[in-house]
Every structure is written in structure tokens, then in C-alpha cells.
């Protein structure tokens, strides 16, 4: 079964239109994940066949076509405001072909809110800084109901935890983290330290596992070593 979907969001970001345009086109590893590009066509840009609109710094539209009327489209419309801020109007549309359409649609909406929040955090605290990106997936046990609760407990969170709280924990092989809780929802957790954005995804609610993806802005960040350490920590949470 397939069905079209559309997710719309509007957010105010602490950055100029030029900074927002750079973030959503060239700097996605700093707040979401690296966007796959094809060197043969120049990567994401006006010569990329996936790019249907390219009018910097106001508008970029991306669309990928597939068989059986499948498509996936992202549209970013950026408007400058006074005070060095910008409004981003974002639309994600496409076709979902899974039987669990509603779960997938709910998951897209929840991920969108988290990613756009992370975009704002990047632009406010780390804009333009080089980043090392890492992603790790939880074991099969993290796909069970209640897995996100176990994750939150391992992070030291409680039912009274709230955005703005200090969170400190030690990751074997990585080190001690002093951070602030910058995002908290039933499915996702975000921590921000002076040199990193740590993101945790409770995807068991949407048919997946509990995963983590982090954005490390420290100049000495070792992505390979950090990946191994966080994978070990996540595996241990659900051992």
C-alpha cells in the first residue's frame, strides 16, 4: 500500500539567510546527517539533477523520483528578518510505500521537529565550524517497547528532567561529558556541550531501534574512536 504524505514546518532561526542556506545545502552533517552527493554531477547544487530549485539564499528544492509514482521532495524557503534572524518554511513530501503508513508518517514528523531544532542549535552555537559526524545503531533489544525509557535512565534523566538541566556522564573510551539537556520528547533526547551536539533517537516507536548520531565540533575530534566508544556504550545500555 502506498500513500502520499506532506509535513510542513515553519521555524525562526538565529542566523542570516546566507547562513541558513549554507546549513541546509552544504553543512547538513553539522545538524542532521551528511547528504549523499554524486561527484559526477558536482554534488548538491544547481548542476545536481535532484535539485529542482536553486536560488540562494532564498530557496532550494530537491526531488528524487522512483518507480510506481514514488517521489521524495524537500523544499526550503528562507526569508530574512530583522535582527539577523531568518524564517525557514520547510516542506517534506513524498510517497510512503510501507504497510505501517501511520507509524512512518508520525516518525517523519517527529524526526523533522528534532532535526529543525538541531539546525537552530547548530546555527546559534556552532555555525560554520568544521564537524565530525558519527552514527551508531542500537542492538535488537533496543527495538522493544520501553527502550527509550532505558536510554533516558542511562543518560541520568528522570521523570522530572527538563530542557535546560545539566547532564553529566562518562562514556568509556570517550571521556566525561558536561552538557545541557537541549531537547526532550517521548522519543528523542538532545544534549549540547561546549563542543558537541549529542542526539539520541528512540526509533522503537516507529519500527526501528534506539540509535545515536552526534556532531563533534572540537578540532581534535576523532570520529572513528568516538564511534567505537558510543557503539559500546549503546550496546551496553541494552545488554
N, C-alpha and C positions, 0 to 999 in steps of 0.2 A: 504494500500500500504506500502511495506517495501523496504528499500534500504540500502546498506552498506555505511558507511562513514569512513573517516580517517582524523585525524587532527594531523599534525606534527609541532613540535616547537623545537628550539634549543636556549638555553639561557646560558649565563655565570653568575655564582653565586659567591658571595663573601664568600666562605666557602670551607672547605675541603670536599673530597668525603664522609668521615665518617659523617660529619655534614649534608650533603645533604641527604644521605641515611637515617639517623635518622629522618630528617624532613619529607620525603615522605612516611615513613613507620609508625613511632610512634608518630609524632608530628603534624599531619595534622590539628588538632584543632587550631593550632597557626597561620595558614595562609589560610586554605581552610575551612574545616568543619571536625568534628570527623568522622573517618572511622568506620563504623559498623563492629564489630567483634563478633565471636562466642567463648565464653569462653570454650565451649566443645572441641574445636579443638585448643585452645591456642591463638585465635585471629590472627591478621595479622602476619604472619611469615611462616617459612618453613613447618609447620605442617598444615597450613590452606589450605583446598582444593582449594580455589580460587587462591592461589599463585602458579604460574607455573614456575617461575624463582626466585631464591633467592641466589645471590652470592654477599654478602656485601663486600665492599661498592660500587661495580661497577654496579650491575644490579638487578632490581626486576621487575617481570612481573605478572600481575593479570588478570584473565579472569573469567567471570561469564557466564555460559551457561543458555539458556532458551528454551522454546518451539518454534516451527516454525523457526528454524535456528537462533533464536535470540542469540546474544552474546554481551558482553561489555568488552573491554580489555584495560588495561593501561600498558604501558611499559616505564620504567625509566632506561636510560643508562647513567651512570655517569663516567666522565673522569677527573682526576686531572690535574691541570695546575700549572705553576709556580706562585709564589706569594700568595699561599694559596687560590686559586680560583679553581673552577670546572666548567666543561661544562656539562649541562644536556640536553640529547636528549630525548624528550618526544613524545610518540605516543599514541593517544586515537583513538581506532577503535571500530566498532560495527555495529549494525543494528538499524535504526530508523524506527518505525512502524506507525508514525503519518502521516496523510494526508498532513500536512504542513511541509513536509520534509525540504525544503529550509530554512524556518524560524528556525527550530530546529537545522539544521546544522550551520547556521550563529550564533545562540545562543551559541552553543558549542564552536565555535572558539573564540567568544568574551569573554566568561567566562574563557576559557583556558588562554588567554592573561592576564586577570586580576588576576587569581589565581597565575600564574607563577610570575607576578610582586610582588604580596603579599608574595610569597615564598622568593623572593630576599630581600624584606624589613624585613621579619622576621629574615633571616639569618644575615643580616647586623646589625640590631639594637637590636634584642631580642633573639638571638639563645640560646636555652637551658633553657630559663626561663619558669616557670610554667605559664599556661594560663587559664583564664576563658573565655569560648566561649558562645556567645548568638546569637540568630537569631530571627528576627521578620518579619512578613509579612504585607504589606500594605493592606488597605481595598479595596473593589471592585472598588472604584473610581480611585484608582491608576493604574488600568488596561486600562484606557482611553488614547488615543493618547495625547502626550504632558505632561504626568505625570512626566517624568524625569525632564523636564524643571521646573515644580513646585518644585520638590525636590531640584534642584540646587539653586533656588531662596531662599528657606527656609534655605539653608546652607550658604547663603550670597554670592553665586557665581554670576558672571556676564559674559557677552559675552567676556570680556577681561581677565577673570581669567585664570591663567596658573599654571602649576606644579611649585612648589616652593613658591607659595603665602602663606602668613599666613592666617589662617581661625580661627575665634573665634566665639563661640556661646554658649548659655546657654540652657541646657536641663532640664526642670522642674523635680525635683525628682532625678536628676543625678548630676548636677553641671555645672560649667563653663569649657569649653574645649578650650585650646590653642593648635592649631595644625598647621601642614603644609599640603598643598594640594600635595599629592604624586602621584596621578593618576587621569586623567581626560579624558574621552572619551564621545562620544554621549550617551552612555548608562550607564556608571559606574563612580563612584566617590570614591576616596580613600583619607582618612585623616590619618596622623600619628602624634601622640602626644608623649611625652617622655615615656608614659607607655601604649599606646594602638594603635591598628590599627583599624580604623573605615571604614567599607566597605558598599557601597550603590549600589544596583543592580536595574537598570531600565529595568525590565523584561517585561514591557508592549509591547516592540518592538518584543518580542518573544512569545507572548500569555500569559504572566503572569502578576504579579503585581510588584509594586516597593517595594523592600524588603531591609533589612539591616542585616548584620552579622558582629559582632565586636569581636575583640580578645583583651582581657584585661590582661595586664601583671603586674599590680600593685598587690603587695602581699595582700592588703586589699580588692581587688575587690569582690563585692557581685553580682554574676551573676543574681540572682533572682530579686534583686532590680533594677539592671541595665536593665534587660529585660522589666520589667514593665514600667520604665521611657521611654525607647526608643520606646516601643509599643505605649505609649500615645502620644509621640511626632510625630511619623509617622502617627498615626490616625488623629491627629490634622492638619497635613500638608494638608491632603486630605478631611478634614471635609467640 
